[in-house]
Amino acid sequence: MKRILINELKENEISKISGWATTIRDTKYMIFIILKDRSGFIQVSIDKNNNAEIVKKLEGILANSILSFTGKMVKSEYVKQGGKEFLPDDVVVLSSAESLPIDDTANIDTRMDYRWIDLRGEKNNLMLLCQAALVDGMRSYLLSEKFTEIHTPKLIGAASESGSSVFEVKYFDRTAYLAQSPQFYKQMAMASGLERIFEIAPAFRAENSNTNRHTTEFTSFDVEMAYIDSYEDVMDLEEDLLIAGLSNVKNLYGDKIKELFNVDVTVPTKPFPRIKLEDLYQELHKRYNYEIPEFDVGDMNAEAENLTGKFAKEVYGHEFIFVTDFAKTKRAFYHMRKDDVPQGYDLIWKGTEITTGAQREHRFEVLRKQADEKGLGKDVEFYMEFFKYGCPPHGGFAIGVDRLNMLLLELPSLKEEMFIFRGPNRLNP
């Protein structure tokens, strides 16, 4: 008999269900098992007097074993699991489990050692479903807008962007590097005539950061588009992209997120508020007596981002805010400049930066001058080739999928959110 999902069961119809035995309660006359599959839970009720063969097969079986039952679902007003229970005629033990090495009280690092067990919980299952829904909503929106999904190499021949914070890899008789971002290849796509592209793929940062929002490997959602008039076109697109992603999450899981995480999924309205960095500094000083440290002048730090999120809620009633007009010394060489000001932005959500976006410099001579100014030279020789033979004006951005989902569910760190976390001190499991 073909297995069906728990939420597809029909009353009094002989069916086969399979899943995790999340709890097993053995009483004098009955055995009660809560069985879970990807669609939900159901109570399996076994009368010991009438099911001796099933009872024998279940001897010594512990919670978290994988069981397959054949029988029928019936309605029962006495059952808490949705008023339904499953009465089996037979059971097959697909996989027996030992006692678990962790429980709900274990700290995050211990739980990460047994991540495959930790992820079995209902909240963690929902967490990953939310991430998938975010990505699906954003991808579907871009496809509807005639964007092309591309796949760029993660092994590259030169240290990307600045030449720092990259992982070296032995590549036959020479050194290769893990890509810090697909930025250069996204712009190659613009020079190829594709006009509108995106990629969802891993990115790598060799940064010895041990904060709640940094990781050495993450999933980046990158977007680039040609024939823009200014970086504001890029901001407009990102607004629509995030609205599409969050709308999909809210439609699919909004009620469940509220139940399990006590978080209301808010779909933002357009336009998102926008403010220049210098004006923001003044507002943060006036409202919160905050002064940006000298080292960070022309940029933002975590404390400034947190206060900016507070400012956006208090002044605009909005969870998102764009910050523009950063110092050129704090931005990448390929950002276009106007009156020596980079034509780009950071997007802050719930007090955390989720995006750096910009209009790119597409004019070869200007780009070469800006690269030389940063002292990059040979590091970007292959990249500069893209612009010698004509390239349209373009811009784009990148969103860290894991950080986005962490903020959505208001989790304390990326260790909690990521399927498998990678940090300076963790390479397993």
Secondary structure as UniProt FT lines:
FT   HELIX           6..8
FT   STRAND          15..26
FT   STRAND          30..37
FT   TURN            38..39
FT   STRAND          40..47
FT   TURN            48..50
FT   HELIX           52..57
FT   TURN            58..60
FT   TURN            63..64
FT   STRAND          66..75
FT   TURN            77..78
FT   TURN            80..83
FT   STRAND          84..95
FT   TURN            104..105
FT   HELIX           108..113
FT   HELIX           115..118
FT   TURN            119..120
FT   HELIX           122..144
FT   TURN            145..146
FT   STRAND          148..149
FT   STRAND          155..156
FT   TURN            161..162
FT   STRAND          168..171
FT   TURN            172..173
FT   STRAND          174..178
FT   HELIX           183..191
FT   TURN            192..193
FT   STRAND          196..204
FT   TURN            212..213
FT   STRAND          217..226
FT   HELIX           231..261
FT   STRAND          274..276
FT   HELIX           277..288
FT   HELIX           294..296
FT   TURN            297..298
FT   HELIX           302..311
FT   HELIX           312..316
FT   STRAND          320..324
FT   HELIX           328..330
FT   TURN            333..334
FT   STRAND          337..338
FT   TURN            339..340
FT   STRAND          341..342
FT   STRAND          344..349
FT   TURN            350..351
FT   STRAND          352..360
FT   HELIX           364..373
FT   TURN            374..375
FT   HELIX           377..380
FT   HELIX           381..384
FT   HELIX           385..387
FT   TURN            388..389
FT   STRAND          394..400
FT   HELIX           401..409
FT   HELIX           414..417
FT   TURN            424..425
//
